[in-house]
């Protein structure tokens, strides 16, 4: 059975199509921008035609199954290219904590963040990048907790993670020193 969204069709499938095309147009300059209004008008057809041309498809301006599949694939790529980076939540549960001498794989990332921040705050205790919440790691976490106004337990909990992530974003940003 053939699948096609014809020109002048109205509805949610059209709005979904337009939303994908709009995202694609943000990183593929040859695809014009369309406003997702749910109406398959000339502006939507022009976007579809440009995308069909980009992928060597017949330039009909209509969205058949093959065109839809290509658009969906291109959309997934566009989301990765221009969408925001995924946030990371290594400590997810409200009462979960990494305590002194515990081994946790998230400590590799946390220690890396602490090391990067330490370049700007040399009074922070130096940590080794590993998966052990050792004495140096506990001391660095306490250093952060004191400055963030948190209880200085040395445990990595949800509140401490949020403060670390916020400080990292403020101090390190994109990581570029330009």
N, C-alpha and C positions, 0 to 999 in steps of 0.2 A: 504494500500500500504506500502510495506517495505521500510525502509530507511537504507542505509548502505554506509559507505565510505570504499571501498576495499583497500587492500594493493596495492601499486604502483600507486594510483590515484594522480593526480597533480592538484593544484589550490588553490583558496582562502579559500574554506572550510577547506582544510588541514592546511593552515597557521593559521587559527583561532583555529583549534583543537590543533595544536602544541603550539600556544601561551598560551592556557589554560593549557596544560600539563606542560609547562615550569614553569608557576606560581605555579601550584600544587606541582611540584617537589621541590620548594624552602621551603616548609614547611612539606612535606611528604617524608621522607628520602628514603622510599622504591620505590619511583617513580623516574626512571632515568631522567636526563635532556635531552631535545631535542632542537635543534636549529630550529626555525620557518623558514623553507625554502620553504614550500609549496609542498614538495614531500613526499608522504606517503611511506617512505622506512623502512628498518628494525629497525632503531632507534625509529621511531614513533610507529611501531608495538610493540616494546618492552615496551615502555611507556604505551601504551594502555593495553597490557597484564598485566603489573604490577598493573595498576589501576583496571582492571577487577578482578584480584586476591584479591586485597584489599577490594573490595566490594562484593566478593562472586559470581561474574558473570562468565559465561563460558569464558575461556581464549582463545579467538580466535585471538586476535591481530587486529581484524577488529572493526570498530566503527559503530555499529548498532544504532538504535534510542534510545534504553534503555541505552546503553553505553554512547552515546552523552549526554543524560539527566543527568546521574550520573556525567559525567565530568563537565558539565556546573554548576551543583549544587556544586560540590567540588571546582570549580574555584571561584564561588562567595564567598565561605567560605575562600579560600586562599587569595583573595583580601582583605577581612576584617582582616585576621590574619597578613599578612605581608605587605600589602600596607600602604602607608603613611596615617596619620590621616587626616580627612577632615578639611580643613581650615574653619574658621568661620568669617563671615563678617557682624557684627551686624549693621553697618552703611554703607549701600550699595550705596546710591545715592550721587553724588559729592557735592551737596549743602545741603544735609540733615545734621542736627545737633541735638544733645540733649542739650537743653538750661537749665539754672538754673531753679530749681523748677519743671522741667518736670518729669513725671513718665514714665518709660520705662523698660520693662522686661529685656532688655539686660544689665541694670545696675547691676543686681545681679552678672553676670559674670565679668563685668568690675570692679566692686568693689572688687571682689575676687582676680582678677589679681593685682589690686593696693595694696591690703593688703599683698599679697605674696611678691611683689616687695619691699614693705616698710620694710620688715625684713632686707633687704640689704641696704636700704636708709632711715634711721630713721628720716631724716629731712623732708621726705614727710609727709604732713598732714594725719592724721588718718581718715579713712572713716568707715562708718557703711555699712555692706552688706545689701542693700535694693534696691528698685526700684525707688528711688527718687534722682534726681540730686540736692542734698541739698548743703548748704554752704561748708561743709567739702569736699564733692565730687568735687565741683567747685574748691576749693583751691588745692586739689590734682591734678586735671587736669591742672590747671595753673602751678603748680610746674613742672609737666612733660613737658608742652609746653615750658616753659622757657628753660629747659635743652635740649630740642630737637631743639631749634631755631625756634619755631613756634610762631605765634602771641598768646599772653597770654590772650585769651578770656574766658577761663574756659568752653567753649562749647566743647562737644565731637563731632568732625566731622571726616571725612574720614582720613585726614592727622594725626590727633591725635590718632585715632584708630591704624593706621599703625605703628606709633611710639611706642605706648603702646604694641602692639603685638610683635614687634621686640625686645623691651627691655625685655619683659617677656620671650621670647625664649632665649635671651642671658643670662639673670640672673637666671631664674628658670630652663630652659631646660626641662628635663624629669620630674622634680619634686623630683628626688632622691637626697639625700644629701651624696651620697657615694663618 
